[in-house]
C-alpha cells in the first residue's frame, strides 16, 4: 500500500504530501546470518513516526538501535533493525537459516521530498 502510494506520487498521479503510519506485525522469516550497522536516516524516520503515533517514553529505545539483521521472507531479502536489548539473546538463540517469528513495530514514513521508509523494528522474536 505504501509503495503504491509513493509510486503514484513519483509519477505525478497525486500530489505528494507527508504520510506516516505506525502498526504492529507478526512475520515469519528465515534468518540469513548477516548483520550491519543501521543508517542514521532510518533511525530519524522511526523517530519522526514515533513522535506522531508512539509514546515519547519509547524514544530511548529507538535512539539505542544500532544494528539490522538480514531475513528472507517469501523469497525476498529484507533488513530489519532490532531493539538493542534483544540483540544478545537473538545472537545466542537464532542461527543462520533458522525460521523465526518476528514481532515488529512498523514505522512507515513518506516524506515531502518523495523518500519512502518502511521499517520493521524487531521488538520480540520466537524460534520456530
VOPAGU-2260 file (C-alpha; in pm, 1 decimal, decimal comma):
REM VOPAGU-2260
SITE   aa  ch    i         X         Y         Z
SITE  UNK   A    0       0,0       0,0       0,0
SITE  UNK   A    1     271,9     249,4      95,6
SITE  UNK   A    2     483,4     164,0    -209,2
SITE  UNK   A    3     184,2     208,1    -442,0
SITE  UNK   A    4     113,5     546,2    -283,3
SITE  UNK   A    5     475,9     655,5    -320,5
SITE  UNK   A    6     484,5     537,1    -683,7
SITE  UNK   A    7     169,1     738,2    -756,1
SITE  UNK   A    8     327,8    1049,4    -606,4
SITE  UNK   A    9     650,9     996,7    -800,7
SITE  UNK   A   10     459,6     950,7   -1128,7
SITE  UNK   A   11     265,8    1273,3   -1065,9
SITE  UNK   A   12     -67,5    1092,3   -1036,5
SITE  UNK   A   13    -135,3    1250,2    -697,4
SITE  UNK   A   14      16,4    1548,0    -523,5
SITE  UNK   A   15     291,3    1449,2    -282,1
SITE  UNK   A   16     216,8    1502,4      83,6
SITE  UNK   A   17     368,3    1380,4     406,0
SITE  UNK   A   18     226,9    1043,2     507,7
SITE  UNK   A   19     311,0     824,5     805,9
SITE  UNK   A   20     179,5     508,3     965,4
SITE  UNK   A   21     256,5     307,0    1279,3
SITE  UNK   A   22     139,4     -51,0    1324,8
SITE  UNK   A   23     227,2    -389,4    1474,3
SITE  UNK   A   24     310,3    -701,3    1273,6
SITE  UNK   A   25     397,7   -1066,3    1328,9
SITE  UNK   A   26     616,7   -1200,2    1049,1
SITE  UNK   A   27     767,7   -1543,6     980,4
SITE  UNK   A   28    1115,0   -1513,8     831,5
SITE  UNK   A   29    1433,7   -1709,8     769,7
SITE  UNK   A   30    1743,8   -1555,8     926,2
SITE  UNK   A   31    2028,4   -1527,3     673,6
SITE  UNK   A   32    2307,5   -1483,5     928,6
SITE  UNK   A   33    2412,4   -1129,9     837,4
SITE  UNK   A   34    2403,1    -804,4    1029,1
SITE  UNK   A   35    2507,6    -446,1     960,6
SITE  UNK   A   36    2502,1    -102,0    1117,4
SITE  UNK   A   37    2171,5      77,1    1069,8
SITE  UNK   A   38    2173,1     400,2     867,5
SITE  UNK   A   39    2104,6     722,1    1059,2
SITE  UNK   A   40    1829,3     810,3     808,8
SITE  UNK   A   41    1628,8     503,3     914,5
SITE  UNK   A   42    1660,6     595,1    1281,3
SITE  UNK   A   43    1549,4     951,5    1203,6
SITE  UNK   A   44    1245,8     818,9    1017,1
SITE  UNK   A   45    1148,3     592,3    1308,8
SITE  UNK   A   46    1179,3     887,8    1547,1
SITE  UNK   A   47     960,7    1103,6    1320,6
SITE  UNK   A   48     685,1     842,6    1308,3
SITE  UNK   A   49     712,3     774,4    1681,1
SITE  UNK   A   50     659,5    1146,1    1751,5
SITE  UNK   A   51     327,1    1123,7    1566,3
SITE  UNK   A   52     193,9     789,4    1689,2
SITE  UNK   A   53     414,0     638,1    1958,0
SITE  UNK   A   54     484,8     704,2    2321,1
SITE  UNK   A   55     760,3     952,4    2399,2
SITE  UNK   A   56     891,6     701,9    2655,5
SITE  UNK   A   57     982,1     475,3    2359,3
SITE  UNK   A   58    1223,4     730,4    2208,6
SITE  UNK   A   59    1529,6     599,8    2404,9
SITE  UNK   A   60    1462,2     250,4    2264,7
SITE  UNK   A   61    1476,7     387,4    1909,4
SITE  UNK   A   62    1780,4     600,3    1990,7
SITE  UNK   A   63    1970,0     290,2    2110,7
SITE  UNK   A   64    1902,5      79,9    1798,9
SITE  UNK   A   65    2233,4      11,2    1624,7
SITE  UNK   A   66    2204,8    -296,2    1401,9
SITE  UNK   A   67    1992,3    -450,9    1130,4
SITE  UNK   A   68    1966,3    -822,4    1057,2
SITE  UNK   A   69    1900,8    -982,9     719,0
SITE  UNK   A   70    1596,8   -1208,1     665,1
SITE  UNK   A   71    1428,5   -1385,1     376,0
SITE  UNK   A   72    1052,0   -1357,4     353,2
SITE  UNK   A   73     861,7   -1513,9      63,6
SITE  UNK   A   74    1179,0   -1529,1    -147,0
SITE  UNK   A   75    1280,7   -1164,8     -87,2
SITE  UNK   A   76    1556,5   -1031,5     138,8
SITE  UNK   A   77    1492,3    -755,9     395,3
SITE  UNK   A   78    1697,9    -581,6     662,5
SITE  UNK   A   79    1518,1    -541,8     997,2
SITE  UNK   A   80    1656,5    -334,5    1285,2
SITE  UNK   A   81    1637,3    -492,0    1629,0
SITE  UNK   A   82    1598,5    -337,8    1972,4
SITE  UNK   A   83    1938,6    -328,5    2137,4
SITE  UNK   A   84    1806,8    -508,6    2447,6
SITE  UNK   A   85    1725,2    -814,7    2229,8
SITE  UNK   A   86    2049,9    -842,6    2036,6
SITE  UNK   A   87    2245,9   -1064,0    2275,2
SITE  UNK   A   88    1958,5   -1313,4    2311,5
SITE  UNK   A   89    1898,5   -1309,4    1935,6
SITE  UNK   A   90    2264,7   -1384,7    1861,3
SITE  UNK   A   91    2268,3   -1675,1    2110,9
SITE  UNK   A   92    1932,0   -1828,0    2020,1
SITE  UNK   A   93    1897,8   -1780,0    1644,2
SITE  UNK   A   94    2133,1   -1938,3    1392,2
SITE  UNK   A   95    2171,4   -1888,7    1018,6
SITE  UNK   A   96    1877,9   -2041,7     824,6
SITE  UNK   A   97    1658,0   -2067,2    1135,9
SITE  UNK   A   98    1294,5   -1979,3    1083,0
SITE  UNK   A   99    1185,9   -1720,9    1336,1
SITE  UNK   A  100     865,0   -1538,5    1418,0
SITE  UNK   A  101     934,7   -1166,7    1445,5
SITE  UNK   A  102     708,3    -933,4    1639,5
SITE  UNK   A  103     768,9    -591,7    1489,6
SITE  UNK   A  104     668,9    -230,3    1520,3
SITE  UNK   A  105     615,3     -92,0    1170,6
SITE  UNK   A  106     723,9     264,8    1105,2
SITE  UNK   A  107     616,3     398,9     765,8
SITE  UNK   A  108     714,8     746,2     651,2
SITE  UNK   A  109     668,3     904,9     309,5
SITE  UNK   A  110     844,0    1238,4     318,6
SITE  UNK   A  111     760,2    1556,9     130,1
SITE  UNK   A  112    1063,5    1501,0     -94,5
SITE  UNK   A  113     936,3    1156,4    -202,2
SITE  UNK   A  114    1164,9     946,9      21,0
SITE  UNK   A  115     986,0     635,4     146,0
SITE  UNK   A  116    1080,7     444,4     462,6
SITE  UNK   A  117     919,8     113,5     560,2
SITE  UNK   A  118    1091,6      -4,3     876,3
SITE  UNK   A  119    1004,5    -312,3    1082,5
SITE  UNK   A  120    1171,3    -283,8    1423,8
SITE  UNK   A  121    1202,1    -622,5    1593,4
SITE  UNK   A  122    1054,5    -593,1    1940,9
SITE  UNK   A  123    1031,8    -966,4    2018,0
SITE  UNK   A  124    1115,1   -1294,8    1845,3
SITE  UNK   A  125    1044,0   -1663,4    1877,9
SITE  UNK   A  126    1230,5   -1950,5    1715,5
SITE  UNK   A  127    1003,6   -2186,1    1523,6
